[in-house]
């Protein structure tokens, strides 16, 4: 006995991933649809291991590695010893110097004050962020491995020194799925006209299925290339084209069931179809009030502040709409026609003056805006970098790379507000006591998202892999 099956019935019942769900919402009323349990949806919401404190993460990568000695880590002894050789006692345990060798101790000309009930120190480079001192949980014993940008940026995002592992955002997407079927669970925002240093490897899904990789949003009203429907194509034509592509891709996926690129393609076409309206709306800042734009610095005279502020306001709009992980990378700052990152091997005062101005008001605005909307409780903001900078100078007025001790911080999302964890030595060169490595930071972020990093696993080549490789401990002191 034969059963008559239409092409559209076949597509619905054989649908994979988000495509099946999306198609069901587009079909005429009365047409039969497969049960949700019969469909394979890699981005379906998944339960946490335990109650989560945070629903979303905004990961603020300060590209180029700022000198936290000039921002948060006040060291009177460094000021006292400035211009002298580094005492040998401070170099114990440092196996090699970085790019420029060990220079003389360097203290920049900053003014320091304590803020809030926590009494946290801030330099005069961050006057706006300083007003939020009691929201922050400082990690002043941060350490990493490697002292070159590409390697340490890779470790910051993936936990490894070599390409091929998933980024933290990809692990979150894999473990929790999507909270909004019309937007990707993992979005990347960056400034400038080109991708950040090391490029897409820093939002890659690695050995996880490709559907979990980050989706970069470019500036402007059309955040994703080729997202808009061609003018000469009608909605019906577009839907028919997608149906045909879906059928062909499903046949290919059936022949190669382990090819996650094919499965990701099936989902991406349908997700892109829905994002035609959802993605532009999510980043449409015209819907925001002038007061909100002022808060983020979008009306500032400095174009660098405007651009970074726009990205942070987009980040708030994305987490407001259920995006799990938003990775915001600082772009280059245009200073007198020269584009520079935080990488201040020389002219630190000029460099950090421009970069700090770019981020100070927008980040302060983000924290204030999240709090006023009741989103800070469930949104974890992480201020992070690939490494710090040395307490000894380079080129007379700059600083070299420092993986041995630097500052990062978290805010909201269940982190302990107004708290400082760990410290560096008297000159701010190395962490003192138990350090917090990238693996520990990742484990702690996952914990706040309701995930046990030891139980968040994926079988790859016969090995059960986890986000923190074979390392990492949750820093419970950072959790409220």
C-alpha positions as CSV (number, residue, x, y, z in Angstrom):
1,X,0.0,0.0,0.0
2,X,1.4,3.4,-0.9
3,X,1.0,6.6,1.0
4,X,0.8,9.8,-0.9
5,X,3.2,12.3,0.5
6,X,3.6,15.8,-0.7
7,X,7.0,17.5,-1.0
8,X,6.1,19.9,1.8
9,X,5.0,17.0,4.1
10,X,8.3,15.3,3.4
11,X,10.2,18.4,4.3
12,X,8.3,18.8,7.6
13,X,8.6,15.2,8.7
14,X,12.2,14.8,7.7
15,X,13.2,18.3,9.0
16,X,16.5,18.6,10.9
17,X,17.3,21.2,13.5
18,X,15.8,24.7,13.6
19,X,14.6,24.2,10.0
20,X,11.7,21.9,11.0
21,X,10.6,24.3,13.8
22,X,10.9,27.4,11.6
23,X,9.1,25.8,8.7
24,X,6.2,24.7,10.9
25,X,5.5,28.3,11.8
26,X,5.5,29.3,8.1
27,X,3.1,26.6,6.8
28,X,-0.6,27.3,6.1
29,X,-3.0,26.5,8.9
30,X,-4.2,22.9,9.0
31,X,-1.1,21.3,7.5
32,X,0.2,18.4,9.6
33,X,3.5,18.9,11.4
34,X,5.9,16.4,13.0
35,X,6.0,16.3,16.7
36,X,8.8,18.3,18.3
37,X,10.2,15.1,19.9
38,X,10.6,13.6,16.4
39,X,12.8,16.5,15.2
40,X,16.6,16.9,15.8
41,X,17.2,20.4,17.1
42,X,20.8,21.0,18.3
43,X,19.9,24.4,19.5
44,X,16.8,23.4,21.6
45,X,17.0,24.8,25.1
46,X,18.7,22.4,27.5
47,X,18.5,22.1,31.3
48,X,21.3,23.3,33.5
49,X,23.2,21.0,35.9
50,X,22.0,23.1,38.9
51,X,20.1,26.4,39.2
52,X,21.9,29.2,37.2
53,X,22.6,32.6,38.6
54,X,23.3,34.0,35.1
55,X,21.3,33.6,31.9
56,X,23.7,35.4,29.6
57,X,27.4,36.5,29.4
58,X,28.8,39.7,27.9
59,X,32.5,38.9,27.4
60,X,34.4,42.2,27.1
61,X,37.8,41.3,25.5
62,X,40.2,44.3,25.7
63,X,42.2,43.4,22.7
64,X,46.0,44.1,22.8
65,X,46.3,43.7,26.6
66,X,45.9,46.8,28.8
67,X,48.3,47.6,31.6
68,X,46.1,46.9,34.6
69,X,48.9,48.5,36.7
70,X,47.7,51.8,35.2
71,X,44.0,51.1,35.6
72,X,43.2,49.1,38.8
73,X,46.3,47.7,40.5
74,X,47.8,50.6,42.6
75,X,51.4,49.8,43.7
76,X,53.1,52.5,45.8
77,X,56.3,50.5,45.9
78,X,56.5,50.6,42.1
79,X,56.3,54.4,42.3
80,X,59.0,54.4,44.9
81,X,61.4,52.1,42.9
82,X,60.7,53.6,39.5
83,X,63.8,53.9,37.4
84,X,65.7,51.1,39.2
85,X,66.6,47.6,38.0
86,X,64.0,45.0,39.0
87,X,65.2,43.3,42.2
88,X,66.1,39.6,41.6
89,X,63.6,38.5,44.2
90,X,60.7,39.7,42.0
91,X,62.0,37.7,39.1
92,X,62.0,34.3,40.9
93,X,59.9,31.8,39.0
94,X,59.9,33.8,35.8
95,X,61.6,31.5,33.4
96,X,62.0,33.9,30.5
97,X,61.5,37.5,29.7
98,X,59.1,38.6,27.0
99,X,59.8,40.4,23.8
100,X,62.0,43.2,24.9
101,X,63.9,41.7,27.9
102,X,63.7,43.0,31.4
103,X,64.0,46.8,31.6
104,X,63.9,49.2,34.5
105,X,60.9,49.6,36.7
106,X,58.4,52.1,35.2
107,X,55.6,54.0,37.0
108,X,53.4,56.0,34.9
109,X,52.1,59.4,36.0
110,X,48.6,58.4,37.1
111,X,46.4,59.8,39.9
112,X,44.8,57.1,42.1
113,X,41.7,57.2,44.3
114,X,39.6,54.7,46.2
115,X,35.9,54.4,45.3
116,X,32.8,53.0,46.9
117,X,32.3,51.1,50.1
118,X,34.7,48.5,48.8
119,X,37.5,51.0,48.6
120,X,38.7,49.7,45.2
121,X,41.5,51.7,43.6
122,X,41.0,53.2,40.1
123,X,43.3,55.5,38.2
124,X,42.2,58.7,36.6
125,X,42.0,56.9,33.3
126,X,38.6,55.3,34.3
127,X,36.5,58.0,36.0
128,X,33.2,56.7,34.9
129,X,33.8,53.0,35.5
130,X,35.1,54.0,39.0
131,X,31.6,55.0,40.0
132,X,30.6,51.3,39.7
133,X,33.3,50.0,42.0
134,X,30.9,48.3,44.3
135,X,29.4,46.3,41.4
136,X,32.7,44.6,40.4
137,X,34.4,41.4,41.5
138,X,38.2,42.0,40.8
139,X,40.5,39.0,40.0
140,X,43.9,40.5,40.7
141,X,45.7,37.2,40.6
142,X,45.0,36.4,37.0
143,X,47.6,34.4,35.1
144,X,47.9,32.7,31.7
145,X,50.4,30.8,29.5
146,X,52.2,32.4,26.6
147,X,53.3,35.9,25.9
148,X,52.3,36.4,22.3
149,X,48.9,37.8,21.3
150,X,47.7,35.1,19.0
151,X,48.6,32.3,21.4
152,X,47.3,34.0,24.5
153,X,44.1,35.3,22.8
154,X,43.5,31.7,21.7
155,X,43.9,30.4,25.3
156,X,41.7,33.2,26.6
157,X,38.8,32.1,24.4
158,X,39.4,28.3,24.0
159,X,41.6,27.3,26.9
160,X,44.2,25.9,24.6
161,X,47.4,27.2,22.9
162,X,46.6,25.6,19.6
163,X,43.6,26.0,17.2
164,X,40.9,23.3,17.1
165,X,39.2,23.6,20.5
166,X,35.8,25.2,21.0
167,X,35.6,28.6,22.4
168,X,33.8,29.3,25.8
169,X,30.8,30.7,23.9
170,X,30.5,27.6,21.8
171,X,30.5,25.4,24.9
172,X,27.8,27.5,26.4
173,X,25.7,27.3,23.2
174,X,26.3,23.5,23.1
175,X,25.4,23.0,26.7
176,X,22.4,25.3,27.0
177,X,21.0,25.7,23.4
178,X,19.2,28.8,22.3
179,X,16.8,30.9,24.4
180,X,15.6,32.7,21.2
181,X,15.0,30.6,18.0
182,X,15.2,33.7,15.9
183,X,18.7,34.7,16.9
184,X,22.0,32.8,17.3
185,X,22.8,31.8,20.9
186,X,26.4,33.1,20.4
187,X,27.1,36.5,18.8
188,X,30.4,38.3,18.3
189,X,30.7,42.1,18.0
190,X,33.9,43.9,17.1
191,X,35.0,47.4,16.1
192,X,37.0,48.5,13.1
193,X,36.8,47.4,9.5
194,X,38.3,44.0,9.8
195,X,38.2,40.9,12.1
196,X,40.1,41.1,15.4
197,X,43.5,39.6,15.7
198,X,43.6,35.8,15.0
199,X,40.1,36.1,13.4
200,X,37.3,33.5,13.5
201,X,39.3,30.9,15.4
202,X,38.4,32.9,18.5
203,X,34.7,32.2,18.1
204,X,35.0,28.7,16.5
205,X,33.1,25.7,17.6
206,X,36.3,23.6,17.2
207,X,35.4,19.9,17.4
208,X,31.8,20.6,18.5
209,X,29.2,20.6,15.7
210,X,29.5,23.7,13.6
211,X,26.1,25.0,14.6
212,X,27.5,26.1,17.9
213,X,30.1,28.5,16.5
214,X,29.8,32.3,17.1
215,X,28.0,34.5,14.6
216,X,29.9,37.8,13.9
217,X,27.6,40.9,13.6
218,X,29.2,43.7,11.6
219,X,28.4,47.4,12.1
220,X,25.4,48.9,10.4
221,X,21.7,48.1,9.8
222,X,22.5,44.8,8.1
223,X,24.6,42.9,10.7
224,X,25.1,39.7,8.6
225,X,26.4,39.7,5.1
226,X,23.9,38.5,2.4
227,X,21.1,38.3,5.0
228,X,18.6,40.4,3.1
229,X,16.3,38.8,0.6
230,X,17.2,40.0,-3.0
231,X,14.7,42.6,-4.2
232,X,13.6,40.5,-7.2
233,X,12.8,37.5,-5.1
234,X,9.3,37.2,-3.6
235,X,8.7,35.6,-0.2
236,X,7.2,32.6,-1.9
237,X,10.2,32.2,-4.2
238,X,12.6,32.5,-1.3
239,X,10.6,29.9,0.7
240,X,10.6,27.5,-2.3
241,X,14.3,27.9,-2.8
242,X,14.9,27.1,0.9
243,X,12.7,24.1,0.7
244,X,14.7,22.7,-2.3
245,X,18.1,23.5,-0.6
246,X,16.8,21.8,2.5
247,X,15.8,18.7,0.7
248,X,19.2,18.5,-1.1
249,X,21.1,19.1,2.1
250,X,19.1,16.5,4.0
251,X,20.0,13.9,1.3
252,X,23.6,14.9,1.6
253,X,23.4,14.8,5.4
254,X,21.9,11.3,5.3
255,X,24.8,10.0,3.3
256,X,27.3,11.7,5.7
257,X,25.7,11.7,9.1
258,X,28.9,12.7,10.9
259,X,29.4,15.8,8.8
260,X,28.3,18.5,11.2
261,X,29.0,21.2,8.5
262,X,26.0,19.8,6.5
263,X,23.8,19.7,9.6
264,X,24.8,23.2,10.5
265,X,24.0,24.4,7.0
266,X,20.5,23.0,7.3
267,X,20.0,25.0,10.4
268,X,21.7,28.1,9.2
269,X,19.5,28.5,6.2
270,X,16.3,28.4,8.3
271,X,17.9,30.5,11.0
272,X,19.0,33.1,8.4
273,X,15.4,33.2,7.0
274,X,14.1,34.1,10.4
275,X,16.9,36.5,11.2
276,X,16.1,38.6,8.2
277,X,13.8,40.5,10.5
278,X,15.0,39.5,13.9
279,X,18.7,40.4,13.6
280,X,18.3,43.9,12.2
281,X,15.6,44.6,14.8
282,X,17.9,43.4,17.6
283,X,20.7,45.8,16.7
284,X,18.5,48.8,15.6
285,X,19.6,51.5,18.0
286,X,17.1,54.0,16.5
287,X,14.6,52.3,18.9
288,X,16.7,53.6,21.9
289,X,16.1,56.9,23.6
290,X,18.6,59.8,23.4
291,X,19.2,59.4,27.2
292,X,20.2,55.8,26.7
293,X,22.5,56.7,23.8
294,X,24.1,59.4,26.0
295,X,24.6,56.8,28.7
296,X,26.7,54.7,26.3
297,X,28.6,57.6,24.8
298,X,27.0,57.2,21.4
299,X,26.4,60.9,21.1
300,X,30.1,61.6,22.1
301,X,32.3,63.7,19.8
302,X,34.9,60.9,19.9
303,X,34.2,58.4,17.1
304,X,36.0,55.7,19.0
305,X,33.7,56.1,22.0
306,X,30.6,56.2,19.7
307,X,31.6,52.9,18.0
308,X,32.4,51.0,21.2
309,X,29.3,52.4,22.9
310,X,27.1,51.2,20.0
311,X,28.5,47.7,20.3
312,X,27.8,47.6,24.0
313,X,24.3,48.8,23.5
314,X,23.8,46.1,20.9
315,X,25.1,43.6,23.4
316,X,22.5,44.7,25.9
317,X,19.7,44.4,23.3
318,X,21.0,40.9,22.4
319,X,21.0,39.5,25.9
320,X,17.6,41.2,26.5
321,X,16.4,39.0,23.6
322,X,17.8,35.8,25.0
323,X,21.3,35.6,23.3
324,X,23.4,33.4,25.7
325,X,26.9,34.7,24.9
326,X,27.9,38.0,23.4
327,X,31.6,38.4,22.8
328,X,32.6,42.1,22.3
329,X,36.2,42.8,21.1
330,X,37.6,46.2,21.3
331,X,38.6,47.6,17.9
332,X,41.6,49.7,17.1
333,X,41.5,53.3,18.3
334,X,42.2,56.0,15.7
335,X,44.8,58.4,17.2
336,X,46.0,61.1,14.8
337,X,45.5,58.8,11.8
338,X,47.2,55.8,13.4
339,X,45.1,52.7,14.5
340,X,46.3,51.3,17.8
341,X,45.1,48.6,20.3
342,X,45.9,48.4,24.0
343,X,49.3,46.9,23.0
344,X,51.5,49.7,24.5
345,X,55.1,48.7,24.0
346,X,55.8,52.5,23.7
347,X,54.0,55.7,24.5
348,X,51.8,54.1,27.1
349,X,50.3,57.4,28.2
350,X,49.1,58.3,24.8
351,X,48.0,54.7,24.0
352,X,46.1,54.1,27.3
353,X,44.6,57.6,27.3
354,X,42.9,56.9,24.0
355,X,41.9,53.3,24.7
356,X,40.7,54.0,28.2
357,X,38.6,56.9,26.9
358,X,37.1,54.6,24.3
359,X,35.8,52.0,26.8
360,X,35.3,54.0,30.1
361,X,31.9,55.6,29.5
362,X,30.4,52.8,27.4
363,X,31.2,50.1,30.0
364,X,30.0,52.3,32.8
365,X,26.8,52.9,30.8
366,X,26.3,49.2,30.2
367,X,26.5,48.4,33.9
368,X,24.1,51.2,34.7
369,X,21.7,50.3,32.0
370,X,21.7,46.6,32.9
371,X,21.0,47.4,36.5
372,X,18.2,49.9,35.7
373,X,16.4,47.3,33.6
374,X,16.8,44.5,36.1
375,X,19.2,42.6,33.8
376,X,22.4,42.8,35.8
377,X,21.2,40.1,38.2
378,X,21.1,37.6,35.3
379,X,23.8,39.0,33.0
380,X,27.4,38.3,33.8
381,X,29.7,40.9,32.4
382,X,33.4,39.8,32.2
383,X,36.2,42.3,31.6
384,X,39.1,40.3,30.3
385,X,42.3,40.3,28.3
386,X,44.9,37.9,26.9
387,X,47.5,39.0,29.5
388,X,48.6,42.1,31.3
389,X,51.7,44.3,31.0
390,X,55.0,44.4,32.9
391,X,55.9,46.7,35.8
392,X,59.3,47.2,34.0
393,X,59.4,49.5,31.1
394,X,60.1,49.0,27.4
395,X,61.2,51.6,24.8
396,X,61.4,54.1,27.7
397,X,57.7,54.8,28.0
398,X,55.9,51.5,27.3
399,X,55.4,48.1,28.9
400,X,56.0,44.5,27.7
401,X,53.6,41.5,27.8
402,X,52.9,40.0,31.3
403,X,51.3,36.6,31.7
404,X,52.4,36.2,35.4
405,X,50.0,38.6,37.1
406,X,47.3,41.0,36.0
407,X,43.7,42.1,36.7
408,X,40.4,41.0,35.3
409,X,36.9,41.5,36.7
410,X,33.3,40.3,36.6
411,X,30.0,42.1,37.4
412,X,26.4,40.9,37.8
413,X,25.2,37.4,37.0
414,X,25.7,36.1,40.6
415,X,29.3,37.4,41.0
416,X,30.3,38.8,44.4
417,X,30.0,42.6,44.1
418,X,32.5,44.9,45.7
419,X,35.0,42.0,46.2
420,X,38.7,41.7,45.3
421,X,40.2,38.2,44.9
422,X,44.0,37.7,45.1
423,X,46.8,40.1,44.5
424,X,50.1,40.7,42.7
425,X,53.4,41.4,44.4
426,X,54.5,44.8,45.5
427,X,55.5,45.9,42.0
428,X,52.6,44.2,40.3
429,X,54.7,41.8,38.3
430,X,53.5,38.3,39.5
431,X,50.4,36.9,41.3
432,X,50.9,36.2,45.0
433,X,49.4,33.1,46.5
434,X,47.0,31.0,44.4
435,X,46.6,32.3,40.9
436,X,43.4,32.3,38.8
437,X,44.2,30.8,35.4
438,X,42.1,31.1,32.3
439,X,40.8,27.6,33.0
440,X,39.6,28.7,36.4
441,X,37.9,31.8,34.9
442,X,36.1,29.5,32.4
443,X,35.0,27.1,35.1
444,X,33.7,29.9,37.2
445,X,31.7,31.5,34.3
446,X,30.2,28.1,33.5
447,X,29.3,27.6,37.1
448,X,27.4,30.9,37.2
449,X,25.5,29.7,34.1
450,X,24.4,26.6,36.0
451,X,27.0,24.3,34.3
452,X,29.5,22.0,36.0
453,X,32.6,22.2,33.8
454,X,33.5,18.6,34.7
455,X,30.1,17.4,33.4
456,X,30.0,19.5,30.3
457,X,31.4,17.0,27.9
458,X,31.6,16.0,24.3
459,X,33.0,12.8,22.8
460,X,35.7,13.6,20.3
461,X,37.8,10.9,18.7
462,X,37.0,8.5,21.5
463,X,37.9,11.0,24.2
464,X,35.5,12.8,26.5
465,X,36.4,16.5,26.1
466,X,35.4,19.3,28.5
467,X,35.8,23.1,28.3
468,X,38.7,23.3,30.8
469,X,40.7,20.5,29.1
470,X,42.1,18.7,32.2
471,X,42.5,21.7,34.4
472,X,40.4,24.4,36.1
473,X,38.7,25.0,39.4
474,X,35.6,27.1,40.2
475,X,36.7,30.1,42.2
476,X,33.8,30.0,44.7
477,X,35.0,33.2,46.4
478,X,33.9,35.1,43.3
479,X,30.4,33.8,43.6
480,X,27.8,35.7,45.7
